[in-house]
Amino acid sequence: MEEATIVVIVGAGPSGLATAACLASKSIPYIILESEDCCASLWKKHSYDRLSLHLAKSFCSLPHKPHKYSTSIFMSKHDFCSYLDSYVKHFNIKPHYFRFVEVAFFDRNEKIWKVEAKNVLSGEREVYVAEFLVVATGENAQAFIPKIPGIGSFGGEMIHSSKYKNGRKYEGKSVLVVGSGNSGMEISHDLSDFRAKPSIVVRSPFHVLSKQMVYVGMLMLIFIKMKYVDSLISLPAKFFYGDLHKYGIQRPKIGPFLLKATSGKTPVIDGGSIKKIRSKKIKVVSTIKNINGNNVEFEDGTQDKFDAIILATGYKSVATIWFKDYEYVFNSEGMPKNEYPNHWKGENRVYCIGMSGRGIAGISSDAILVTDDIHKILDASKKATGAMSSLKLK
């Protein structure tokens, strides 16, 4: 089977949905391919129960559909997923589900993109042909499992955070959480709420801010230079959280917003985990040196036994696996080869969405830029064709 269209979008997460809506707004035909049985599967299937958006709703809407006034400022996972479902319905987005993309390449002779996908339900191989290709699989396509000495010898349960739902089954158990980003901190908090005994690995310095601090800071950034916003937001953060050095947490020398802009490292948005660390309900441990059975040895010389390990170690792009001509837009790590803000556009009419490290707002911006560029190219082509026809008539 072969099907032709103007744009093929790979991925029906927020990035793919935003692109589809923008293309529809300009009446540009597209097909969206998704390997799962639903849109936004990462949010719906592979996130923990207590997850909520860390940024205010004003920074978390997709193009052409702001959140309702009645929606809470900081949305729960459930509310955001409901928003995405309403988004799909509102823009009549109909992804081709159960389509596992096996290869995508640029046909240099015909100057078109060909995407080969397996229909998981029927087992049939399908080919999609398009003038433009949009890679919307995002930065979080596959769980990242770090290389830790002895990790294969661990005798207890070990899962990635994408498989964690809540701490109910871990009551009374010693659980090591690897990763001190927002997911690691929130999972540690959740484990403690279910009366588990969590320890969290902290390897490097990070900022701790509240949701309200981040919200105020982002509003300030609209009018004030980043260095001043960092100074203004760091003051209440230091006052509220104090010196966390004695608990094993160090604050970076660079301010929170500048650190995010230059390195992509997000501050920890505290939802109560710091209070639990202070009360020793969550234990902070150093970098893992070695794992031997259920015994874990740390770089500072301490060691402890654990019943379970949860790897809150993030995700990675897998675009280079199926995307044969990835070098048109990606580097060898599957991330944009062009620096922000030109990251979204590649060669030969290929684009990527949601890989700027700037959350939902970055996705929305990417989708608008990509659609405008496609529309501009199509419009120029249409005018050129019209001009040629006019010349022939003369």
Salt bridges, closest charged atoms under 4 A:
GLU36 OE1 - LYS45 NZ 3.26
GLU36 OE2 - HIS46 NE2 3.67
ASP37 OD1 - LYS45 NZ 2.63
ASP85 OD1 - LYS44 NZ 2.60
ASP107 OD2 - LYS114 NZ 3.46
GLU110 OE2 - LYS114 NZ 3.77
GLU116 OE2 - ARG125 NH2 2.88
GLU126 OE1 - ARG99 NE 2.88
GLU131 OE1 - ARG349 NH1 3.41
GLU157 OE2 - LYS169 NZ 2.83
GLU171 OE2 - ARG195 NE 3.30
GLU186 OE2 - HIS54 NE2 2.72
ASP190 OD1 - ARG50 NH1 3.29
ASP193 OD2 - ARG50 NH1 2.94
ASP193 OD2 - HIS189 NE2 3.76
ASP193 OD1 - LYS276 NZ 3.09
GLU297 OE2 - LYS289 NZ 3.92
ASP304 OD2 - LYS283 NZ 3.78
ASP325 OD1 - ARG108 NH2 3.34
GLU347 OE2 - LYS337 NZ 2.75
ASP366 OD1 - HIS343 NE2 2.90
ASP372 OD1 - LYS26 NZ 3.83
ASP373 OD1 - LYS345 NZ 3.18
ASP379 OD2 - LYS383 NZ 3.44
